[in-house]
Amino acid sequence: MPHTFVRGGVIYLRWKNAPGRTPKWPTTTINPETAQPWSSEKEAKKWGREQEVKAKLGLLDDPAPQGEEAEQVKEMTVAEWFAIWWVSLDVGMTSRSNYAYYFRAYVLPEWGDWPLSQITAADVNAWEQRLIAAGYKRGGVPSHARAALCTLLGDAVISKKLDSNPALRQRNRGRRSGVRAPESEKVWSTPLEGLLVAERSAVLSGRDDEFVLGVMLAFTAMRLGEALGLQRSYVKLGLLRIDWQLQKVGKVWYMLPPKDDSNRDCDIPPFLQDLLARQIKAHPDQRCPCKPRRIEGQLEQPCQGGGFVFLGPQGAHILDSNYAQRFFNPAADGRYTGPKGERSPDAKPVLVDAGEVWPGEPVPAWPRAVPREPYERPAGRGYQRRPISLGVNAASSKEKLVAFAVGQGLTRAAAEDLTREEILDRFVRPHRRADDVPVASWLPVKEWLTPHGMRHGHSTLLDGLGTPVRLRDDRMGHASPGMKRGDMRRRYTHIAKEWRAQLRKDLQGVWEQALAERAWFGRHSPVAMLDDLLRPFRERQREPIHPFAADADVVELVPAEA
């Protein structure tokens, strides 16, 4: 009886061969009739049953060779080698998932039927160029797919299946100019830009949570998965303990070790300690809905549930792509992402009510104007009145309205005691606006900035502060050249507590500078937590700093006073 199993999103079929034929239990990930990966386990089992029936009746083609013919074994194909190689692959769950995607979508459909020895470097180069001609960015799918094929064939060389690796890119060969798109350069943020993006993200979400999350990314260099996987018990006095990153593989949330096992302590200055304390206090009973369960025979295990610092409005984990597309990217670019998450200069701009507190509160987007073409304002009753950043409206269910009220600070018991109309009157309808409100569009803070770009910005900041290399790399979760495990320099260089104390002091000063520069644009904010931090500037206890001064960050945004 044939059976199937799934690893990394790839379906494997094993079926019993005819007596005297080898292997006794063949394994394949490819449908020989279509030369494509199995579309379902049902399809694979059906084909396997047919082969077993043919084997019993002696109807299989190409009977097993006997005697001298046994030496003339058919040459192994890429698909056959992949089936052997994939089972032995020892990588993390995220890497396995990425490998599975590129092999299933690009490598096996192209190379699955090719005998290993017949692949040439010219064939691989031509395939990569076809992918580029199909519209994929040169450094994206073509590069990653070739790297996957190169890894597969490289292990075939080690296993004596090939003499050389035809997918290995030759040094000093090929195009050297025009291969890197301008946006492929890593964009990084200054502390002020990180603060502004965090504020805008919170404006778009309607919650303080995204403000705290954005500020934490800018001032700790945590990876986004590490930040979303931060549990309340890992917030210590003066530091964060980073032992996990949250990743979604398929439909399951996993708590995985940080990249390269970079478990570490991350020092935090007093202002960030206060923000995290406020965040935890605002959601004292916040726990993810994951149920404890174990997957036998697997090193990586699903999330067992727990009290997380950051969860979505409905109390579930935040998907990193949703956070980037819905909040972070529009906040950085000043325009919304496309329906598939693409970032384009022609996307709809983020429109805000210009009569509100700077930087305004979003109103429904209008199409972008086309130069030298007449523009008509979109018609429709209530077009601007509809609240867009709340996630709920008058048609929402009672359950969603209760969850929204809880997210606004009300206890669940108190929210459930209110009627739908009472929740709407108290939390939703005050956000409606008149039809004739003045609107403005956001200018970019830093185009093409990503959450990972915050890490680049923080590393640059640490260099500017003169942070010792050992402490900087420990904070970033990196291993410095010449300081790898076992090296003498790493063994004899330690992180002094005075270094940590000085870093916390320096970061506090950088924050105070960025906050004073933000106050120049306006002494109020629609984000409640930031509005409270701006109170000393309203009460004249502190004075704003001109962001265009020689000692300040320079951003091209219009202040509220203008």
Summary of the structure (lengths in Angstrom):
residues: 562
radius of gyration: 28.5
end to end distance: 76.9
largest distance: 96.5
contacts: 1597
relative contact order: 0.09
helix: 44%
strand: 9%
